[in-house]
Amino acid sequence: MNTSASSTPARPTSAGPLIALGLLALIWGYNWVVMKVAMKYVGPMDFAAMRGVLGAMLLFGVLWAVGAPWKPKHVVKTLFLGLFQTAGFVGLISWALNIGPAGKSAVLGYTMPFWVIVFGWPFLPDRLRGWQWPAAGLILLGLVLVLELWTGSADLTSSLLALGAGISWAVSVIVFKKMPVEGRNDLLSVTAWQMVFGMVPLVVIAWLTDERPIVWSSYFIGALAYNAIGGMAIATLLWLYILQRLPATISGLNALAVPIVGVIAAWIQLGEQPSTAEGAGMLLILMGLALLTRTQRNVQP
């Protein structure tokens, strides 16, 4: 950014990307409730596999619509990206939601930015600096309160699965940051192909797992459509639009807004009222994520 003195005021950020950011937070945030309710009609691995298959089909439709090449690039890294971002994150989240609450899973799943710093230090220039240290402390303290290990809570398994999903997502971010992705079409291609590579193990696991029969209700069909069309295709286009037009410090607020929407929606629609410790822990985690996002602009590689 040009920091020289000038009489011309800086042009404000266009409302379009900010609206897209808010819409994306609503789509992804509310999807935690949609997925939780969908578990009444389908087993977690069946749902994860179906999401992956439909999502891949729609993303390749997007590739065709924008005229992007279908031939995959960076195959090995894209394979690992798919294993962690699609198979790991989607599979673990579906499992977590099958046995635990949506709001808590949303918060734990979106601890991803913290784990990127924790596990990425040997591979990335990102390091904890300055105010990011207390931010990490807030997140760790929040995790202790949310997990409530001292109570032997029945939600512990679900919480650990959601936490594992956040870690898997973080590993995929580290892999992605080491990939030479250039331009919108290359990014779309990587996104579509990682979905293909990630859905294969989900389909195999779903096929080998003896889960309850699928109930093809109107809600379940709607939940599939919401995940494939809204959560995958539309959300991907919105995210690419946001990345192109907003600085990373603002677009990173998505990692904060989505779990907030998820917690509020789960509280209102599903009656998921956190305990005092859980509520305090969620608040600390969100405060830590906000501080990480805020201080990132001052951290230079």
Beta strands, then each sheet from edge to edge (+ up, - down):
end
